[in-house]
Amino acid sequence: MLKTAPKQTFALGEWVSSYLNYLRNERQLSPHSLAAYERDVRRFEGWLAGRSPAHLVLADLTDYVVWLGELGLAPPSVARHVVSLRGFFRYLQLEGVLKENVAELIGSQRLWERIPKVLSPQKVEALLAAPAPYDSFPFRDKALLELMYATGCRASETQSLRLADVRLAEGYCKCRGKGNKERIVPLGRRAVEALTKYLEEERPVLARRNVDPPWVFLSKSGAELRREAIWELIKKYAVRSGVPTNISPHTMRHSFATHLLAGGADLRQVQELLGHSNIRTTQIYTHVDQTRLQKVHAKFHPRA
């Protein structure tokens, strides 16, 4: 149970704001990552209900994780909350507010233990072919889908992609991922062709509705295409092509990585293309690709 807190007040709300400023200014997290951290830490603040984290023990934080599960959050969301909590406690420890960071001892289901949804190459082909002439902006939608599958870009990275980041002649683009980290990703012939058609025929029309927009993918008003719009487009074309409708932009990223490994790519190469800082995050895709495991078994097992 929670220990009795001392009478002096602990301005948790002020420390939460200070932590978010630290993430924004010193860690330079993207707005999307910052919003996720804020949601997680604010939820913890609400659970504490005015109590001080300085007097929590491991059992209390375990109760918090159980409470998150009772809210109906998926295991990856619970795991992300735990990561956010550890970071917040680490910050409080550095600032001298906490003597020990008991949040480091919390156990939770690891993110990579949850196998992601992946489309087969055939279903990806059907999805990429779904945009039709009767759609509002078929060239844009086709280019967006081709780019996401060719590069493994997240929705936020696709949204923020700028014209200056794309090198069609050289066949690559520069992505800005989490923590504003940059990486170079090849585009491939079909993505280059789709982007070229969009940039030559549709984007100039959309761009006239704004003042020199820098982004590659524009809305009908010439503004930056919203992440929610990217979700809606993928859902729309999933329905049309007969692909499972529970997919998301991240399904394209999962499929990109899994298909690379199935084709013989090295895990370290896939890690670099995805922009993962930890190889363990990339290792989940070795469990997704059953054909790759079968090939390994057949090649190396003496009784295969």
C-alpha positions in Angstrom: 0.0 0.0 0.0 1.0 3.6 -0.3 3.0 5.0 2.5 1.6 8.1 4.3 2.9 11.2 2.5 4.4 14.0 4.6 2.4 17.1 5.1 4.4 19.3 2.7 2.9 19.4 -0.7 4.6 18.1 -3.8 3.8 20.2 -6.9 3.6 17.2 -9.3 1.9 19.2 -12.0 4.8 21.6 -12.1 7.3 18.8 -12.4 5.3 17.2 -15.2 5.4 20.5 -17.1 9.1 20.8 -16.4 9.7 17.2 -17.7 7.8 17.9 -20.9 9.8 21.1 -21.5 12.9 19.0 -21.0 11.8 16.5 -23.6 10.8 19.3 -26.0 13.9 21.6 -25.6 16.8 19.3 -24.6 15.7 15.9 -26.0 14.1 17.6 -29.0 11.4 15.0 -29.3 9.0 15.2 -32.2 5.5 16.7 -31.5 4.0 13.3 -32.0 6.3 11.6 -29.5 6.0 14.5 -27.1 2.2 14.2 -27.2 2.4 10.5 -26.4 4.7 11.1 -23.4 2.4 13.8 -22.2 -0.7 11.6 -22.4 1.1 8.8 -20.5 2.5 11.0 -17.7 -0.7 13.0 -17.3 -2.6 9.7 -16.9 -0.1 8.7 -14.1 -0.6 12.1 -12.5 -4.4 11.5 -12.5 -3.9 8.1 -11.0 -1.8 9.5 -8.2 -4.6 12.0 -7.3 -2.4 14.5 -5.6 -0.1 12.0 -3.9 3.7 12.3 -4.1 5.7 9.8 -6.2 8.5 10.1 -3.7 6.7 7.7 -1.4 5.8 5.0 -3.8 7.1 1.5 -3.6 7.3 -1.1 -6.3 4.0 -2.7 -5.2 2.3 0.7 -5.8 3.6 1.0 -9.3 2.7 -2.6 -10.1 -0.9 -1.7 -9.0 -0.6 1.2 -11.5 0.3 -1.2 -14.3 -2.6 -3.4 -13.4 -4.9 -0.4 -13.4 -3.8 0.5 -16.9 -4.7 -3.0 -18.1 -8.1 -2.7 -16.4 -8.7 0.5 -18.5 -8.6 -1.8 -21.6 -5.3 -0.6 -22.9 -3.5 -3.0 -25.2 -0.2 -4.6 -24.0 1.9 -2.4 -26.3 0.2 0.7 -24.9 0.8 -0.5 -21.3 4.4 -1.1 -22.1 4.7 2.4 -23.6 3.2 3.9 -20.4 5.9 2.0 -18.4 8.6 3.4 -20.6 7.2 6.9 -20.1 7.0 6.5 -16.4 10.6 5.2 -16.2 11.8 8.3 -18.1 9.8 10.7 -15.8 11.1 9.0 -12.7 14.7 9.2 -14.1 14.2 12.9 -14.6 12.9 13.4 -11.1 15.9 11.5 -9.8 18.3 13.7 -11.7 16.6 16.8 -10.4 17.1 15.5 -6.8 13.3 15.0 -6.2 13.7 11.2 -5.8 16.5 9.3 -4.2 15.7 6.0 -6.0 14.0 5.2 -9.3 11.7 2.3 -8.4 10.0 2.6 -11.8 13.1 0.9 -13.3 12.0 -2.3 -11.5 8.6 -2.5 -13.1 8.0 -5.6 -15.1 5.8 -5.4 -18.2 5.1 -7.4 -21.4 7.9 -6.5 -23.8 6.8 -4.6 -27.0 8.4 -7.2 -29.3 6.5 -10.1 -27.7 3.4 -8.9 -29.5 3.6 -10.1 -33.1 2.6 -7.3 -35.5 0.1 -7.6 -38.3 1.8 -8.1 -41.7 0.3 -8.2 -45.1 1.4 -10.8 -47.6 3.2 -9.5 -50.8 0.0 -10.3 -52.7 -2.2 -8.3 -50.4 0.3 -5.4 -50.6 0.1 -5.5 -54.4 -3.7 -5.3 -54.2 -3.6 -2.4 -51.8 -1.1 -0.5 -53.9 -3.2 -1.0 -57.0 -6.4 0.2 -55.3 -6.3 4.0 -56.2 -8.4 4.6 -59.3 -9.0 7.4 -61.8 -12.4 8.2 -60.1 -10.7 9.0 -56.8 -10.1 12.7 -55.9 -6.3 12.4 -56.1 -5.3 9.0 -57.3 -1.7 9.9 -58.2 -1.1 11.3 -54.7 -2.7 8.3 -53.0 -0.7 5.8 -55.2 2.5 7.7 -54.5 1.9 7.8 -50.7 1.2 4.0 -50.5 4.2 3.2 -52.7 6.5 5.3 -50.6 5.3 3.9 -47.3 5.8 0.3 -48.5 9.1 1.1 -50.2 10.7 2.9 -47.3 9.0 1.7 -44.1 8.3 5.3 -43.1 5.9 5.9 -40.2 2.8 8.0 -40.8 4.4 11.0 -39.1 7.5 10.7 -41.2 5.4 10.5 -44.4 3.4 13.5 -43.3 6.4 15.6 -42.6 8.4 14.6 -45.7 9.5 17.6 -47.7 10.3 18.1 -51.3 13.9 18.9 -50.3 14.2 15.5 -48.7 13.3 13.6 -51.9 16.0 12.7 -54.5 14.2 10.9 -57.3 17.1 10.9 -59.7 19.3 9.2 -57.1 16.4 7.0 -55.9 16.3 7.9 -52.2 14.7 10.1 -49.6 15.7 11.5 -46.2 13.4 10.6 -43.4 13.2 12.3 -40.0 12.2 9.9 -37.3 11.8 9.8 -33.6 14.0 12.3 -31.7 14.4 14.2 -35.1 17.0 11.5 -36.2 17.6 11.5 -39.9 18.2 8.4 -42.1 18.5 7.8 -45.8 16.2 5.2 -47.3 16.2 4.0 -50.9 12.9 4.4 -52.8 12.9 1.8 -55.5 11.7 2.0 -59.1 8.0 1.7 -58.6 7.9 4.3 -55.8 10.0 6.7 -57.9 7.6 6.3 -60.9 4.5 6.9 -58.7 6.1 9.9 -57.0 7.2 11.4 -60.4 3.7 11.1 -61.8 2.2 12.7 -58.7 4.8 15.5 -58.5 4.3 16.4 -62.2 0.6 16.1 -62.6 -1.3 16.5 -59.3 0.9 18.3 -56.8 1.2 21.5 -58.8 -2.6 21.8 -58.8 -2.8 21.3 -55.0 0.2 23.6 -54.3 -1.6 26.5 -56.0 -4.0 26.6 -53.1 -1.3 27.4 -50.7 1.8 29.6 -50.5 4.8 27.5 -51.6 4.1 24.5 -49.4 7.3 22.5 -48.6 5.7 19.1 -47.9 5.5 16.3 -50.5 2.0 15.2 -49.7 -0.6 17.9 -49.7 -4.3 18.0 -48.8 -6.9 19.4 -51.2 -6.4 22.8 -49.6 -2.6 22.7 -50.3 -1.8 22.1 -46.6 0.3 19.4 -45.0 -1.6 16.1 -45.2 -2.8 15.2 -41.7 -1.8 11.9 -40.1 -5.5 11.1 -39.6 -6.0 11.6 -43.4 -3.2 9.0 -44.1 -5.0 6.5 -41.8 -8.3 7.2 -43.6 -6.8 6.7 -47.0 -5.2 3.3 -46.0 -8.6 2.2 -44.5 -10.4 3.3 -47.7 -8.1 1.4 -50.0 -8.1 -1.7 -47.7 -11.8 -2.0 -48.0 -11.7 -1.6 -51.8 -8.9 -4.1 -52.3 -10.2 -6.8 -49.9 -7.3 -6.3 -47.5 -8.2 -6.7 -43.8 -9.6 -3.4 -42.6 -7.9 -3.6 -39.2 -4.6 -2.5 -40.8 -3.0 0.9 -40.1 -0.1 2.9 -41.6 2.2 0.9 -39.3 1.1 -2.3 -41.1 2.9 -1.0 -44.1 6.1 -0.5 -42.0 5.7 -4.0 -40.5 5.3 -5.5 -44.0 8.3 -3.6 -45.4 10.6 -5.0 -42.7 9.2 -8.6 -42.8 9.4 -8.8 -46.6 13.0 -7.5 -46.5 14.0 -10.3 -44.1 12.1 -12.8 -46.2 14.2 -11.7 -49.2 17.4 -12.3 -47.4 18.3 -8.9 -45.9 20.5 -8.8 -42.9 18.9 -7.8 -39.6 21.3 -4.9 -39.0 20.5 -3.5 -42.5 16.8 -3.6 -41.7 17.5 -1.9 -38.3 19.2 0.9 -40.2 16.4 1.3 -42.7 13.8 1.4 -40.0 15.7 3.8 -37.9 15.6 1.6 -34.8 18.1 2.5 -32.1 18.0 -0.9 -30.6 18.4 -4.2 -32.5 16.0 -5.9 -30.2 13.1 -3.8 -31.6 14.0 -5.1 -35.0 14.2 -8.7 -33.9 10.4 -9.0 -33.7 10.3 -9.4 -37.5 12.4 -12.5 -37.4 9.5 -14.1 -35.5 6.9 -12.8 -38.0 8.5 -14.3 -41.1 7.7 -18.0 -40.9 9.1 -18.8 -44.3 12.5 -17.5 -43.2 12.5 -19.7 -40.1 11.6 -22.7 -42.2 14.5 -22.0 -44.6 16.9 -21.6 -41.6 15.6 -24.9 -40.1 15.9 -26.7 -43.4 19.4 -25.5 -44.0 20.9 -26.1 -40.6 18.9 -28.7 -38.7 20.4 -32.2 -39.1 17.0 -33.9 -39.2 15.3 -31.4 -41.5 
